Amino acid sequence: MRNAIAIVKDFEVFSAVQSELKKHGITLKSASTAETAIAALRESGNHLLFIDLRLSSVDQEAENLFNQLAQAVIPQVNVVTISDRNLPVSCAAEADLVSSCFVQFCSDGSLVPFRGESLQDVLTGSSVKRIPVIQKLEGVDVEFTTREPAFFQAIGDLKRIAHRNVTILIVGETGTGKTTLAKIIHERSPRRDRPFQQLACGALPEDIIESELFGHTRGAFTGADRNKIGRFQAAGQGTLLLDEIDVLNVKQQAKLLKVIETGEYELVGSTEPRCSEARLIVAANVNLEELAGSANFRSDLYYRLSVLEFRLLSLWERAVDIIPLAMQFVRECCDEHEIEIESVDDDFLDVLRQYRWPGNIRELKNHIRRAVLFCEEGRLTVNDLSPKLIQSQFETACPPTELVQKTTLADQVAHSERELLVQALSANDNNRTRTAKALGISRVGLYKKLRKHGLVEQKQVVDAT
């Protein structure tokens, strides 16, 4: 007979799980701590774990267990999490990664799957979800973390060359973390105690970029009433990050290439060479190879930079990181503003997963901060999110259905669905949360259907949560 492990401290829940497993020839064994659960999973040939994540039952053991599972202590494991759809903040990120099935414990003692694969698939072992490995690139005060395997090689390479005195090119969309990564590289290098300077070239008028980079002498141009130190000189023996270098004109690119190859530059208005001792990290949010091919960027400069080029994936390309990052930002905002958040609705997480995040990590952080600041009663719900994110859920929805006589089967089905929605809303006092629960769908699913049938804008549809 096969065995399963459970960290469930509620006897009623344990008995319900035990009864369900007996139907499949599985014996349930109890584990009181994360350590004993991990040990039991290692010994068992069937990696099946049940854990109660309901707010009243979650403790430090649950968090410890998820941390260990997320770090791939067990290569393969099926996890069945018992929840009331309000995941604790401490577990929301990791639970999303390692769980094969979420189960709701009902008042009648039954276990009802409401997310992920079916309980039957998990119990029969027909579905096994591999736990992603976590890769981190850590600095003193910042870190860059990912669970996206396609990103592991780049992170590993950066770890190996961070301490070398070489120029690095980082390419990535706006908000993907280029500045964060540059700071970590600086902090992992022998220059960590030296200055870290950064210059966003795209934020400066073209005619003053050169002065900002190299400095200028008094009288070099109109308004230059005194000598000015440039960023190369200010960085000293530290690190200089130049972001958006694609905006540099051909003359400025030539001077930058000279610094990279010889270490020499001149102040604007001077012919006396100076020596730069700074390590250079350059960044761009466009494909420099394409620019070089179209003669909009010096090919010799690109080939010099591309020797050590690292591309940062967009947040949508590393979607597995969305929820862990969101929970990290929740905790940071709570600490900063002394706010207590105890749980996160599953619908809240669903919206985060489905949004495309064109602004990447920066946009995610801003939306999470807004949600935390608007949160009431210590529970993050979809109502705390920006209307922009909610509206994005409807962009692919069908247009409102016209209320005319229908003849096709599809039209009749749509008409019946609309009538059912109206009746369900009326029966639940127009409360969307209770209506979604009564219909057995998520709040986001209900929103989409209301939009589809032209009900989302009607005043009688209110949210009384």
KETOR-890974 format. One line per field, with one value per residue (C-alpha): residue number from 1; residue in one letter; x, y, z. Coordinates in nm, 4 decimals. Example, Ala and Ser with C-alpha at 12.3 -4.5 7.8 and 13.67 -1.06 7.14 Angstrom:
pos <- 1;2
code <- A;S
east <- 1.2300;1.3670
north <- -0.4500;-0.1060
up <- 0.7800;0.7140
This chain:
pos <- 1;2;3;4;5;6;7;8;9;10;11;12;13;14;15;16;17;18;19;20;21;22;23;24;25;26;27;28;29;30;31;32;33;34;35;36;37;38;39;40;41;42;43;44;45;46;47;48;49;50;51;52;53;54;55;56;57;58;59;60;61;62;63;64;65;66;67;68;69;70;71;72;73;74;75;76;77;78;79;80;81;82;83;84;85;86;87;88;89;90;91;92;93;94;95;96;97;98;99;100;101;102;103;104;105;106;107;108;109;110;111;112;113;114;115;116;117;118;119;120;121;122;123;124;125;126;127;128;129;130;131;132;133;134;135;136;137;138;139;140;141;142;143;144;145;146;147;148;149;150;151;152;153;154;155;156;157;158;159;160;161;162;163;164;165;166;167;168;169;170;171;172;173;174;175;176;177;178;179;180;181;182;183;184;185;186;187;188;189;190;191;192;193;194;195;196;197;198;199;200;201;202;203;204;205;206;207;208;209;210;211;212;213;214;215;216;217;218;219;220;221;222;223;224;225;226;227;228;229;230;231;232;233;234;235;236;237;238;239;240;241;242;243;244;245;246;247;248;249;250;251;252;253;254;255;256;257;258;259;260;261;262;263;264;265;266;267;268;269;270;271;272;273;274;275;276;277;278;279;280;281;282;283;284;285;286;287;288;289;290;291;292;293;294;295;296;297;298;299;300;301;302;303;304;305;306;307;308;309;310;311;312;313;314;315;316;317;318;319;320;321;322;323;324;325;326;327;328;329;330;331;332;333;334;335;336;337;338;339;340;341;342;343;344;345;346;347;348;349;350;351;352;353;354;355;356;357;358;359;360;361;362;363;364;365;366;367;368;369;370;371;372;373;374;375;376;377;378;379;380;381;382;383;384;385;386;387;388;389;390;391;392;393;394;395;396;397;398;399;400;401;402;403;404;405;406;407;408;409;410;411;412;413;414;415;416;417;418;419;420;421;422;423;424;425;426;427;428;429;430;431;432;433;434;435;436;437;438;439;440;441;442;443;444;445;446;447;448;449;450;451;452;453;454;455;456;457;458;459;460;461;462;463;464;465
code <- M;R;N;A;I;A;I;V;K;D;F;E;V;F;S;A;V;Q;S;E;L;K;K;H;G;I;T;L;K;S;A;S;T;A;E;T;A;I;A;A;L;R;E;S;G;N;H;L;L;F;I;D;L;R;L;S;S;V;D;Q;E;A;E;N;L;F;N;Q;L;A;Q;A;V;I;P;Q;V;N;V;V;T;I;S;D;R;N;L;P;V;S;C;A;A;E;A;D;L;V;S;S;C;F;V;Q;F;C;S;D;G;S;L;V;P;F;R;G;E;S;L;Q;D;V;L;T;G;S;S;V;K;R;I;P;V;I;Q;K;L;E;G;V;D;V;E;F;T;T;R;E;P;A;F;F;Q;A;I;G;D;L;K;R;I;A;H;R;N;V;T;I;L;I;V;G;E;T;G;T;G;K;T;T;L;A;K;I;I;H;E;R;S;P;R;R;D;R;P;F;Q;Q;L;A;C;G;A;L;P;E;D;I;I;E;S;E;L;F;G;H;T;R;G;A;F;T;G;A;D;R;N;K;I;G;R;F;Q;A;A;G;Q;G;T;L;L;L;D;E;I;D;V;L;N;V;K;Q;Q;A;K;L;L;K;V;I;E;T;G;E;Y;E;L;V;G;S;T;E;P;R;C;S;E;A;R;L;I;V;A;A;N;V;N;L;E;E;L;A;G;S;A;N;F;R;S;D;L;Y;Y;R;L;S;V;L;E;F;R;L;L;S;L;W;E;R;A;V;D;I;I;P;L;A;M;Q;F;V;R;E;C;C;D;E;H;E;I;E;I;E;S;V;D;D;D;F;L;D;V;L;R;Q;Y;R;W;P;G;N;I;R;E;L;K;N;H;I;R;R;A;V;L;F;C;E;E;G;R;L;T;V;N;D;L;S;P;K;L;I;Q;S;Q;F;E;T;A;C;P;P;T;E;L;V;Q;K;T;T;L;A;D;Q;V;A;H;S;E;R;E;L;L;V;Q;A;L;S;A;N;D;N;N;R;T;R;T;A;K;A;L;G;I;S;R;V;G;L;Y;K;K;L;R;K;H;G;L;V;E;Q;K;Q;V;V;D;A;T
east <- 0.0000;0.1297;0.1869;0.1229;0.2472;0.0332;0.1006;-0.2571;-0.3231;-0.7012;-0.8271;-1.1478;-0.9547;-0.7022;-0.9848;-1.1449;-0.8167;-0.7532;-1.0948;-1.0456;-0.7037;-0.8285;-1.0441;-0.7201;-0.5276;-0.3133;-0.2238;-0.1892;0.0897;0.1152;0.4224;0.4426;0.7381;0.8899;1.1983;1.0012;0.7917;1.1033;1.2601;0.9437;0.9231;1.2835;1.2148;0.8861;0.8729;0.5536;0.6063;0.2619;0.2161;-0.0957;-0.0691;-0.3367;-0.2838;-0.6014;-0.5222;-0.6107;-0.3769;-0.0711;0.2399;0.6164;0.6389;0.4350;0.6576;0.9741;0.8422;0.7566;1.0973;1.2662;1.0421;1.1019;1.4761;1.4327;1.5230;1.2839;1.3289;0.9632;0.6619;0.2866;0.1496;-0.2171;-0.2835;-0.6000;-0.7111;-1.0099;-0.8760;-0.7097;-0.3448;-0.1196;0.1330;0.4213;0.3145;0.1410;0.4508;0.5942;0.2559;0.1913;0.5107;0.5066;0.1383;-0.0237;-0.3707;-0.5575;-0.8427;-1.1164;-1.2373;-1.6165;-1.8454;-1.9737;-1.6211;-1.5635;-1.2563;-1.3361;-1.0591;-1.0982;-0.7736;-0.5015;-0.5308;-0.7930;-0.7439;-0.7873;-0.4851;-0.2704;-0.3702;-0.3146;0.0259;-0.0627;0.0619;0.3933;0.5081;0.8815;0.9803;1.1803;1.5250;1.5876;1.8857;2.0071;2.2640;2.3143;2.4763;2.5059;2.1671;1.9995;1.9470;1.8298;1.6242;1.4653;1.2980;1.2981;1.5350;1.5979;1.7583;1.9834;2.2775;2.2957;2.2838;2.5560;2.7784;2.7336;2.8383;3.1583;3.2628;3.1282;3.4670;3.6616;3.7713;3.5851;3.3199;2.9714;2.6715;2.3230;2.0279;1.6696;1.3370;1.2640;1.1959;1.3607;1.6221;1.9300;2.0293;1.9761;2.1927;2.4672;2.4694;2.5022;2.7919;2.9609;2.9041;3.0453;3.3620;3.6835;3.5540;3.2625;3.4054;3.4511;3.1815;2.8959;2.7920;2.5071;2.3926;2.0684;2.1792;1.8245;1.7157;1.9632;1.9597;2.2065;2.4207;2.5076;2.5616;2.9300;2.9802;2.8070;3.0242;3.3664;3.3282;3.4226;3.6579;3.5578;3.4621;3.4248;3.0809;2.8250;2.7269;3.0376;3.1459;3.3488;3.5168;3.2864;3.3718;3.2314;3.0928;3.4105;3.6108;3.3436;3.3431;3.7162;3.8198;3.4585;3.1913;3.0093;2.6757;2.5742;2.2113;2.0397;2.3673;2.1789;2.0897;2.4551;2.5401;2.8240;3.0787;2.9902;3.0038;3.3555;3.4722;3.3150;3.4918;3.8217;3.7694;3.6901;3.9932;4.2576;4.1128;4.1710;3.9308;3.9408;3.7260;3.5040;3.7124;4.0464;4.2993;4.4781;4.4175;4.2912;4.2885;3.9741;4.0148;3.6448;3.4881;3.2233;2.8827;2.6636;2.2939;2.0360;1.6673;1.6900;1.8719;2.2104;2.2973;2.0005;2.0973;2.4531;2.3190;2.1157;2.4132;2.2442;2.5086;2.8811;2.9478;3.2997;3.1586;2.8881;3.1352;3.3577;3.0661;2.8998;3.1892;3.0181;2.6520;2.3702;2.0034;1.7452;1.4158;1.0967;0.8740;0.6258;0.9066;0.9813;0.6178;0.7111;0.8670;0.5569;0.3938;0.7168;0.8177;0.4702;0.4817;0.8275;0.6944;0.3951;0.6276;0.8529;0.5599;0.4111;0.7414;0.7806;0.4304;0.3679;0.0731;-0.0336;-0.1406;-0.2373;-0.3804;-0.4082;-0.7151;-0.6578;-0.8377;-0.5831;-0.3021;-0.4882;-0.5012;-0.1263;-0.0560;-0.2680;-0.1518;0.1272;0.3354;0.4754;0.6540;0.8071;0.9297;0.9012;0.5343;0.4608;0.6165;0.4158;0.0859;0.1599;0.2416;-0.0876;-0.2799;-0.1217;-0.1948;-0.5606;-0.5999;-0.8495;-0.8887;-0.5480;-0.6632;-0.5526;-0.8421;-0.8896;-1.0697;-0.7390;-0.5803;-0.5713;-0.8688;-0.6104;-0.5266;-0.8904;-0.9782;-0.7000;-0.8922;-1.1680;-0.9564;-0.9943;-1.3535;-1.6342;-1.8360;-2.1678;-2.4431;-2.7336;-3.0664;-3.2637;-3.4413;-3.1844;-3.2086;-2.8797;-2.7872;-2.4878;-2.7075;-2.9601;-2.6864;-2.5454;-2.8915;-2.9481;-2.6100;-2.6987;-3.0293;-2.8531;-2.6060;-2.8880;-3.0702;-2.7556;-2.6736;-3.0263;-3.0195;-2.6932;-2.7910;-2.5635;-2.2550;-2.0012;-1.7940;-2.0921;-2.2258;-1.8955;-1.8842;-2.2447;-2.1734;-1.8497;-1.6289;-1.3612;-1.4297;-1.2218;-1.4268;-1.7455;-1.6129;-1.5439;-1.8920;-2.0542;-1.8542;-1.9393;-2.3110;-2.3106;-2.3787;-2.0571;-2.1559;-2.5083;-2.5562;-2.7464;-2.4310;-2.2408;-1.9658;-2.0495;-1.7364
north <- 0.0000;0.3465;0.6170;0.9911;1.2537;1.5231;1.8305;1.8781;1.9676;1.9803;1.6286;1.6719;1.7675;1.4891;1.2348;1.3652;1.3374;0.9945;0.8710;1.0059;0.8424;0.5029;0.4922;0.4953;0.2492;0.5178;0.5298;0.8772;0.9419;1.2519;1.4760;1.7464;1.9450;2.0395;1.8325;1.5126;1.5707;1.6145;1.3028;1.1007;1.2244;1.1238;0.7714;0.7322;0.6169;0.8173;1.1880;1.2971;1.5676;1.7238;2.0508;2.2676;2.6311;2.7740;3.0878;2.9358;2.6425;2.7963;2.8247;2.8484;2.4819;2.5420;2.8307;2.6304;2.3382;2.5475;2.7121;2.3734;2.2396;2.5481;2.4948;2.1505;1.9469;1.6882;1.6510;1.5697;1.6010;1.6303;1.8737;1.9024;2.2229;2.2650;2.6266;2.8575;3.0516;3.3096;3.2129;3.3470;3.5988;3.3902;3.0900;3.2415;3.2650;2.9207;2.7491;2.8747;2.7084;2.3675;2.2778;2.0398;2.0857;2.3192;2.1705;2.3432;2.1779;2.2095;2.2222;1.8718;1.7315;1.6853;1.7920;1.9944;2.0885;2.4475;2.5151;2.3332;1.9724;1.7357;1.5636;1.2325;1.3070;1.3926;1.0879;0.8466;0.9979;1.0839;1.4382;1.5320;1.8915;1.9545;2.2139;2.4977;2.5730;2.9201;3.1149;3.4243;3.6898;3.8691;4.1976;4.3705;4.5408;4.4018;4.0677;3.9401;3.6197;3.4023;3.0638;3.0701;2.7973;2.9915;3.2601;3.0332;3.0309;3.4118;3.4411;3.1785;3.3559;3.6896;3.5308;3.4083;3.7382;3.9925;4.0227;4.0589;4.4009;4.3829;4.5895;4.4352;4.5019;4.4431;4.4485;4.4424;4.6202;4.9144;4.7962;4.4535;4.5314;4.6471;4.8991;4.6443;4.3926;4.6518;4.7372;4.3702;4.3265;4.6280;4.4925;4.1503;4.3043;4.4248;4.7796;4.7392;5.0033;5.2532;5.4820;5.3514;5.6108;5.5824;5.8003;5.7600;5.8980;5.9017;6.1461;6.4143;6.6557;6.5444;6.8572;6.8022;6.4236;6.4591;6.7120;6.4783;6.1880;6.3501;6.6862;7.0252;7.3154;7.6711;7.8575;7.5383;7.6574;7.9231;7.8883;7.6914;7.9362;7.6797;7.3425;7.0419;6.6866;6.4194;6.0785;5.8936;6.1081;6.0929;5.7116;5.7069;5.3443;5.2377;5.1420;5.3560;5.2428;5.4070;5.3308;5.3827;5.4150;5.3718;5.7461;5.8497;6.0114;5.8879;6.1315;6.0360;5.6671;5.7141;5.8792;5.6019;5.3405;5.5205;5.5058;5.1336;5.0499;5.2883;5.4156;5.7752;6.0675;6.4486;6.7056;6.9098;7.2172;7.0487;6.8456;6.7096;6.3340;6.1942;5.8345;5.6567;5.3906;5.3070;4.9796;5.0357;4.8672;4.9760;4.9054;4.9380;4.8590;4.7962;4.5434;4.7037;4.4422;4.5522;4.9175;4.8379;4.6558;4.9613;5.1968;5.3676;5.2392;5.1984;4.8355;4.8482;4.9699;4.7027;4.4215;4.5506;4.5476;4.2258;4.0074;4.0036;4.0705;3.9620;3.9831;4.0233;3.8478;4.0501;3.9705;3.7987;3.5740;3.4746;3.4476;3.1960;3.4898;3.7111;3.5807;3.5432;3.8987;4.0278;3.8688;4.0144;4.3613;4.3044;4.2330;4.5295;4.7715;4.6330;4.6861;5.0373;5.1565;4.9331;4.7590;4.4042;4.1778;3.8274;3.6685;3.7011;3.6037;3.3603;3.5952;3.8655;3.6308;3.5283;3.8889;3.9263;3.6081;3.7067;4.0678;4.1172;4.3640;4.5877;4.7893;4.4705;4.4518;4.8262;4.8232;4.5168;4.6823;5.0022;4.8142;4.5990;4.9061;5.0614;4.7456;4.7204;5.0857;5.0409;4.7086;4.6809;4.4190;4.2627;4.0719;4.1508;4.1144;4.1890;4.5099;4.6488;4.6353;4.9231;4.9505;4.9234;4.5678;4.4689;4.6189;4.4170;4.1000;4.2056;4.3046;3.9649;3.9159;3.9083;4.2281;4.2660;4.0452;4.2225;4.1496;4.0471;3.7294;3.4492;3.1628;2.9656;2.7232;2.9373;3.2456;3.0608;2.9297;3.2819;3.4185;3.1472;3.2216;3.5895;3.5085;3.2761;3.5514;3.7984;3.5476;3.4555;3.8219;3.8863;3.5821;3.7010;4.0673;4.1690;4.0649;3.9478;3.7425;3.5356;3.5137;3.3759;3.1216;3.0147;2.9634;2.7758;3.0192;3.2693;3.6406;3.7136;3.4583;3.6267;3.9695;3.8390;3.6934;4.0132;4.2091;3.9657;4.0034;4.3788;4.3582;4.4975;4.8623;4.8351;5.0161;4.7358;4.5177;4.6349;4.4861;4.4747;4.2987
up <- 0.0000;-0.0887;0.1687;0.1786;0.4236;0.5836;0.7940;0.9073;1.2703;1.2411;1.3285;1.1295;0.8171;0.8708;0.8951;0.5759;0.3859;0.5314;0.4197;0.0684;0.0334;0.1460;-0.1672;-0.3683;-0.1530;0.0077;0.3763;0.5289;0.7806;0.9943;1.0188;1.2840;1.1487;0.8150;0.8942;0.9591;0.6471;0.4310;0.5823;0.5155;0.1562;0.0959;0.2202;0.0331;-0.3268;-0.3743;-0.3239;-0.2123;0.0509;0.2021;0.3910;0.5492;0.4490;0.5996;0.7938;1.1300;1.0743;0.9102;1.1238;1.0828;0.9833;0.6687;0.5636;0.6330;0.4338;0.1305;0.1397;0.1338;-0.1394;-0.3540;-0.3199;-0.4770;-0.1703;-0.3134;-0.6923;-0.7660;-0.5400;-0.5683;-0.3151;-0.2276;-0.0365;0.1664;0.1680;0.1893;-0.1161;0.1072;0.0919;0.3705;0.2397;0.3738;0.1633;-0.1399;-0.3587;-0.2907;-0.2837;-0.6326;-0.7526;-0.5871;-0.5693;-0.8122;-0.6692;-0.4350;-0.2322;-0.0378;0.2825;0.2909;0.5910;0.5124;0.5410;0.1666;-0.0268;-0.3380;-0.5907;-0.7003;-0.8793;-1.0713;-1.1804;-1.0432;-0.7117;-0.8963;-1.1187;-0.8195;-0.6177;-0.9045;-0.9763;-1.3366;-1.2844;-1.1273;-1.1162;-1.1001;-0.8442;-1.0003;-0.8641;-0.7286;-0.8621;-0.6805;-0.7540;-0.4233;-0.3315;0.0045;0.0089;-0.3049;-0.4750;-0.8118;-0.7843;-1.0509;-1.0838;-1.4648;-1.5945;-1.9166;-1.7009;-1.4928;-1.7357;-1.7504;-1.3695;-1.3358;-1.5892;-1.4116;-1.0829;-1.2463;-1.4036;-1.1529;-0.9802;-1.3046;-1.4292;-1.7601;-1.9367;-1.9352;-2.1596;-2.0141;-2.2541;-2.1355;-2.1514;-1.9237;-1.5710;-1.5970;-1.3304;-1.5213;-1.2539;-0.9755;-1.1566;-1.2128;-0.8407;-0.7498;-0.9925;-0.8312;-0.4800;-0.5744;-0.7188;-0.5485;-0.6145;-0.3702;-0.1331;-0.4169;-0.5661;-0.7811;-1.0382;-1.2871;-1.5760;-1.7715;-2.1075;-2.2421;-1.9719;-2.0854;-2.3804;-2.6467;-2.6145;-2.2470;-2.2439;-2.3296;-2.0495;-1.8031;-1.9119;-1.9320;-1.7558;-1.9011;-1.8461;-1.7667;-2.0854;-2.2903;-2.4031;-2.3200;-1.9550;-1.8551;-1.5852;-1.3918;-1.4289;-1.3986;-1.2958;-1.5281;-1.4266;-1.5244;-1.2851;-1.0139;-1.0279;-0.9591;-0.9080;-0.8649;-1.1181;-1.3752;-1.5192;-1.8465;-1.9262;-2.2643;-2.4522;-2.7783;-2.7615;-2.7935;-3.1264;-3.3454;-3.1988;-2.8422;-2.9310;-3.0709;-2.7476;-2.5401;-2.7528;-2.6897;-2.3139;-2.3294;-2.5421;-2.4008;-2.0743;-2.1905;-2.2397;-2.2532;-2.0793;-2.3100;-2.3988;-2.3225;-2.5222;-2.2161;-2.1865;-1.8597;-1.7463;-1.6316;-1.3633;-1.3390;-1.4382;-1.7052;-1.7237;-2.0137;-2.0581;-2.3331;-2.3694;-2.7459;-2.9609;-3.0316;-3.2929;-3.5027;-3.4576;-3.5669;-3.8718;-3.9721;-3.9179;-3.6213;-3.3808;-3.4380;-3.5213;-3.3732;-3.0409;-3.0444;-3.1172;-2.8377;-2.5941;-2.7067;-2.5874;-2.2468;-2.3271;-2.0989;-2.1913;-1.9161;-1.9809;-1.9596;-1.6641;-1.8960;-2.0251;-1.6645;-1.5560;-1.2877;-1.0970;-1.0956;-0.7764;-0.5719;-0.6655;-0.5836;-0.2366;-0.1822;-0.2635;-0.0340;0.2566;0.1752;0.1559;0.4787;0.6583;0.5197;0.6116;0.9179;0.7508;0.8383;0.5521;0.6614;0.3479;-0.0292;-0.2328;-0.5160;-0.7590;-0.6702;-0.7756;-1.0921;-1.2141;-1.1543;-1.3514;-1.6509;-1.6936;-1.9495;-1.7394;-2.0167;-1.7459;-1.6052;-1.2445;-1.1868;-1.2898;-1.0754;-0.7718;-0.8174;-0.8518;-0.5472;-0.3381;-0.4433;-0.3548;-0.0098;0.0650;-0.0373;0.1445;0.4295;0.7019;0.6297;0.3193;-0.0352;-0.2794;-0.6468;-0.5452;-0.4130;-0.7576;-1.0025;-1.2431;-1.5221;-1.4193;-1.3789;-1.7180;-1.8810;-1.7946;-2.0325;-2.3336;-2.4979;-2.3903;-2.6404;-2.6957;-2.5110;-2.6474;-2.8166;-2.6517;-2.9618;-3.0583;-3.0886;-3.3303;-3.3265;-3.0506;-2.9536;-2.9236;-2.7101;-2.4815;-2.4448;-2.3673;-2.1055;-1.9475;-1.9205;-1.7547;-1.5100;-1.4196;-1.3555;-1.1365;-0.9433;-0.8786;-0.7571;-0.5276;-0.3731;-0.3279;-0.6168;-0.4186;-0.6736;-0.4311;-0.3158;-0.6709;-0.8034;-0.5210;-0.5838;-0.9540;-0.8839;-1.0742;-0.9767;-0.9310;-1.2418;-1.4346;-1.3158;-1.4203;-1.7703;-1.8049;-1.6783;-1.9319;-2.2090;-2.1483;-2.0948;-1.7192;-1.5775;-1.6258;-1.4881;-1.1612;-0.9971;-1.0122;-0.7088;-0.5013;-0.1372;-0.0203
